[in-house]
Amino acid sequence: MENFCDGRVAIVTGAGSGLGAAHARVFASQGGSVVVNDINQEAADQVVAEIKAAGGKAVANTSDITNYDDSLNAVRQAIDSFGGLHAVINNAGICRDRMFASMTVDEWDAVIAVHLKGHFCISSHAVHYWRGQSKAGEEVSGRIINTTSGAGLNGSIGQSNYVAAKGGIASLTLNQAAELSRYGITANAIAPSARTGMTTQVPEFAERMAAPDDGFDYYAPENISSIVVWLASAASAHVSGRIFECEGGKLNICDGWRRGEWVDHGDRIPPAQCGDLVARLLETEVPAQKVYGT
């Protein structure tokens, strides 16, 4: 595989383990320089050490991605350490699973903060940097790669906070792509299925995603990193506003919300007649995919 990320710099959040660590290692293996962001200093240092031992370039960063001011330090460190920034790979996440009727506000706030606000903070600072370059007449090749989930696209029983955050990230990606193209910035997202610390906490997933004794490791996180690293490269400039579902050696582009057929009453609809119109709509609708767990 050619080193098509030579000279490019990326920040990877939540890169101390799991998917983030895999993204950081694969990006570095392709010639890129990586800011390994994780609140766990020891974990971040370990990934940096692995990258350097393999001949790559990386530095550790412990900025809090939910703190807007602190997250600026990740962008500054990328520029100070490697001379610039080309990609933000938003990967960090947590779960606080509970049925909606029992969920606490603290469980809701924690997940929304890490996932949804966490996708905003570093990306915002990176966009300010890239916009400044664009206004100065410099060529910009900025990349935002977000992480949504099948749960955010379809729903998932017992994960209302996670579902809301990941659904918000999917919509955010579409908006970023539409607004930021004028500055030379693309925005895409992945919905990955892989073996991580979060998935192995669920017995069903842990068993299904266990590494095989030999042959292709279908759920290895590095399988996901290939599309992430390609999206972070210069080669992906023509692709923006897409959400890629990925697992093993497979990819698809998720088909988002689309307007269905209208029914037209021709005047204000009396409340009592809404039922008849809804019945007509239900006859021709394309149903959403089933919520996970139903």
Secondary structure, DSSP 8 states (H G I E B T S, - for coil): ---TTTT-EEEETTTTSHHHHHHHHHHHHTT-EEEEE-S-HHHHHHHHHHHHHTT-EEEEE---TT-HHHHHHHHHHHHHHHS---EEE--------B-GGG--HHHHHHHHIIIIIHHHHHHHHHHHHHHHHHHTT----EEEEEE--HHHHH-BTTBHHHHHHHHHHHHHHHHHHHHHGGGTEEEEEEEEE---TTGGGSHHHHHHT---SSS--TT-THHHHHHHHHHHSGGGTT--S-EEEEETTEEEE------------SS---GGGHHHHHHHHHHH-------BT-
